[in-house]
Amino acid sequence: MPEYQTLLVEQLDSVAHVKINRPEKINAMNVKFWEEIIAAFDWIDQTDSVRVVIISGAGQHFSAGIDLMMLAQAASGMGSDIGRNADIIRRNVLRLQRSFNAVDQCRKPVIAAIHGYCIGGAIDLITACDMRYSTADAHFSIKEIDMGMAADVGTLQRLPHLIGDGMMRELAYTGRSFDGKEAAAMGLVNRTHADHGALLSSVMGIARDIASKSPLAIRGTKEMIRYSRDHSVEDGLNYIATWNAAMLQSEDLKLAMTAHMAKKVAEYAD
């Protein structure tokens, strides 16, 4: 398993746990983080024994978002030519987007376990995950508007699919903070828990349940959900028909049927 400066990554049976590990900086996302999240999810994607991913934050918070020192350093590198500056900024934004695209496009389900601060870039990250769970007192905010900018790493594109357009606009335009209970009420998180320990215990249980299913069936389900988010119903139906033309011939289907009829639990290959 690779070594990281900003992440702690461990494999617990079929579950990979990725912790943002800069607690002394409220898990702010520095330059190294954006590189390492791609490397971590590439390793996860290529490791067949990993079937589900949990992402959380070390210490008292999930993440305070992008490290402001990183923004300051980027600003100091600007020259006098507006066109060239714009090209540099655009390339940098696209590079950051690739980091969370790696989470969104991961073949395995990704579950966010959120406590403490989850603001700015951290919202971009959790919207790229499959599911989100939090403590009741977690603190959320689309903070970019208060920094004089529009969120540019995925929140404005993915969040409307999770909580609806009107609520997304309210949160994005005002930057107001909201807690885990409100996040659950609007559908941003599936469920809240009393404390961090209860949160991680519950999320691990969900992850292990998912990991017990056919990896091919989970892979197909995630692929279809992602595809249908960005395409028409007709396109999605056509894609699943083509996908299952192959996947319904898998040994996993036979195993599942046999186990169901025998009232046993199926054991699937990675």
C-alpha positions in Angstrom: 0.0 0.0 0.0 1.4 3.5 -0.9 2.5 5.9 1.8 0.9 9.4 2.0 1.7 12.7 3.7 -1.9 14.0 4.0 -3.9 10.8 4.2 -4.1 7.7 6.3 -5.2 4.7 4.2 -5.9 1.3 5.7 -7.7 -1.8 4.4 -10.0 -3.6 6.9 -11.0 -6.8 5.2 -12.9 -5.7 2.0 -13.2 -2.0 3.2 -10.7 0.7 2.6 -10.7 3.6 5.1 -9.3 6.9 3.8 -8.7 9.5 6.5 -7.8 13.1 5.7 -4.8 13.4 8.0 -3.9 17.1 8.7 -5.8 17.5 12.0 -3.5 20.3 13.2 -4.7 22.3 10.1 -8.3 21.3 10.4 -7.6 18.8 7.6 -7.3 21.7 5.1 -6.6 20.5 1.6 -3.0 21.5 0.6 -1.2 20.9 -2.7 -0.1 17.4 -1.6 -3.7 16.4 -0.7 -5.0 17.0 -4.2 -2.2 14.8 -5.6 -2.6 12.1 -3.0 -6.4 11.7 -3.3 -5.9 10.7 -6.9 -3.2 8.2 -6.1 -5.2 6.7 -3.2 -8.3 6.2 -5.4 -6.2 4.8 -8.2 -4.9 2.2 -5.7 -8.4 1.5 -4.5 -9.7 1.1 -8.0 -7.0 -1.3 -8.9 -7.1 -3.4 -5.7 -9.8 -6.0 -6.3 -9.9 -7.1 -2.6 -11.2 -3.6 -1.8 -14.9 -3.5 -2.4 -16.1 -0.4 -0.5 -14.4 2.9 0.6 -15.0 5.1 3.7 -13.6 8.6 3.7 -13.4 10.5 7.0 -11.3 13.1 8.8 -8.7 12.6 11.5 -9.1 14.6 14.7 -12.0 16.9 15.5 -13.2 17.7 12.0 -13.8 16.3 8.5 -12.2 19.1 6.6 -12.1 22.9 6.5 -11.8 22.8 2.7 -9.0 24.1 0.5 -5.9 25.4 2.3 -5.9 29.2 1.9 -2.1 29.2 1.8 -2.4 27.2 -1.4 -4.6 29.9 -2.9 -2.2 32.6 -1.8 0.7 30.8 -3.4 -1.2 30.5 -6.7 -2.1 34.2 -6.6 1.6 35.1 -6.1 2.5 33.2 -9.3 0.4 35.5 -11.6 2.0 37.7 -14.2 0.9 40.8 -16.0 -0.8 39.1 -19.0 -4.5 38.5 -18.3 -4.8 35.9 -21.0 -1.9 33.8 -19.7 -3.1 34.2 -16.1 -6.5 32.9 -17.1 -4.9 29.9 -18.9 -2.9 29.1 -15.7 -6.0 29.4 -13.4 -8.1 27.3 -15.7 -5.6 24.5 -15.9 -5.2 24.6 -12.1 -9.0 24.4 -11.6 -9.3 21.5 -14.0 -6.4 19.7 -12.2 -8.2 20.1 -8.8 -11.5 18.8 -10.4 -9.7 15.7 -11.5 -9.0 14.9 -7.8 -12.7 14.6 -6.9 -13.6 13.1 -10.3 -11.4 10.2 -9.2 -13.7 9.8 -6.2 -16.9 10.1 -8.3 -15.6 7.7 -10.9 -14.2 5.1 -8.5 -15.6 1.6 -9.4 -16.3 1.0 -5.7 -19.0 2.7 -3.6 -17.5 5.6 -1.5 -19.1 6.5 1.8 -18.4 9.9 3.5 -18.4 9.9 7.4 -18.6 13.6 8.4 -18.0 15.2 11.8 -17.0 18.7 12.8 -16.3 21.2 10.0 -17.3 20.2 6.4 -16.9 23.5 4.5 -15.9 24.8 1.1 -13.9 22.2 -0.8 -15.0 19.5 1.7 -18.6 19.9 0.3 -17.1 19.4 -3.2 -15.6 16.1 -1.9 -18.6 14.7 -0.2 -20.9 15.4 -3.2 -18.5 13.2 -5.2 -19.2 10.3 -2.8 -22.0 7.7 -3.2 -23.5 8.3 0.3 -23.0 10.6 3.2 -23.5 10.2 6.9 -22.7 12.7 9.7 -22.9 13.5 13.4 -25.9 15.6 14.3 -23.7 18.6 15.2 -21.5 18.5 12.0 -21.0 22.0 10.5 -21.6 22.4 6.8 -21.2 25.5 4.6 -20.6 26.3 0.9 -18.1 28.9 2.0 -16.7 29.9 -1.4 -19.2 32.7 -1.8 -17.8 34.4 1.3 -14.3 34.2 -0.2 -15.6 36.2 -3.3 -15.7 33.2 -5.7 -18.0 30.6 -7.1 -17.4 27.0 -6.0 -15.5 25.3 -8.8 -14.6 21.7 -7.9 -18.0 20.0 -8.2 -20.5 21.3 -5.6 -22.6 23.4 -8.0 -22.6 20.5 -10.5 -23.3 17.6 -8.2 -25.3 19.0 -5.3 -28.5 19.8 -7.2 -28.8 16.0 -7.9 -28.7 15.4 -4.1 -30.8 18.1 -2.5 -32.6 19.8 -5.4 -32.0 23.0 -7.3 -33.7 25.6 -5.0 -32.0 24.5 -1.8 -28.6 24.3 -3.5 -29.0 27.9 -4.7 -29.9 29.1 -1.3 -26.9 27.5 0.3 -24.5 28.5 -2.6 -25.7 32.1 -2.7 -25.8 32.7 1.1 -22.9 30.5 2.3 -24.9 30.0 5.5 -23.9 27.2 7.8 -26.2 24.3 8.7 -25.9 21.2 10.9 -26.2 17.5 10.4 -29.9 17.5 11.3 -30.7 20.0 8.6 -28.4 18.1 6.2 -30.4 15.0 6.8 -33.7 16.8 6.4 -32.6 18.1 3.0 -31.2 14.8 1.9 -27.5 15.7 1.8 -26.8 13.0 4.4 -28.7 9.8 4.8 -28.6 9.7 8.5 -27.1 11.4 11.6 -25.4 9.9 14.7 -24.9 11.2 18.2 -21.1 11.2 18.1 -18.0 10.4 15.9 -17.7 6.9 17.4 -21.3 5.9 16.7 -21.0 7.4 13.2 -17.9 5.4 12.2 -19.4 2.2 13.7 -22.6 2.6 11.7 -20.8 3.5 8.5 -18.5 0.5 8.8 -21.5 -1.8 9.2 -23.1 -0.4 6.1 -19.8 -0.8 4.2 -19.4 -4.4 5.3 -23.0 -5.1 4.2 -22.2 -3.7 0.7 -18.9 -5.6 0.6 -20.8 -8.9 1.1 -22.7 -8.4 -2.2 -21.5 -9.4 -5.7 -18.7 -7.0 -6.7 -19.9 -7.2 -10.3 -23.5 -6.3 -9.3 -22.3 -3.4 -7.1 -20.0 -2.2 -9.9 -22.9 -2.3 -12.5 -25.3 -0.6 -10.1 -22.9 2.3 -9.4 -22.1 2.6 -13.1 -25.8 2.8 -14.1 -26.6 5.3 -11.3 -23.7 7.6 -12.4 -24.5 7.2 -16.1 -28.2 7.9 -15.6 -27.5 11.1 -13.6 -25.9 12.6 -16.7 -28.1 11.1 -19.5 -31.7 10.6 -20.5 -33.9 7.7 -19.2 -33.8 6.2 -22.7 -30.0 6.3 -22.8 -29.8 4.7 -19.3 -32.1 1.9 -20.2 -30.2 1.2 -23.4 -26.9 1.1 -21.5 -28.1 -1.3 -18.8 -29.4 -3.7 -21.4 -26.0 -3.7 -23.1 -24.2 -4.0 -19.8 -26.3 -6.9 -18.5 -26.0 -8.7 -21.8 -22.6 -9.6 -20.5 -23.0 -9.4 -16.7 -26.0 -11.7 -16.4 -23.7 -14.5 -17.6 -21.5 -14.0 -14.5 -21.0 -16.8 -12.0 -22.1 -14.3 -9.3 -25.7 -14.6 -10.5 -25.7 -18.4 -10.2 -24.1 -18.1 -6.7 -26.7 -15.6 -5.6 -29.6 -17.7 -6.9 -28.3 -20.9 -5.3 -27.6 -19.2 -2.0 -31.0 -17.6 -1.9 -32.8 -20.9 -2.6 -30.7 -22.6 0.1 -31.3 -19.7 2.6 -27.5 -19.3 2.8 -25.1 -16.3 2.4 -23.2 -16.3 -0.9 -19.4 -16.0 -1.0 -18.3 -14.0 -4.1 -14.8 -13.8 -5.6 -13.2 -10.4 -5.6 
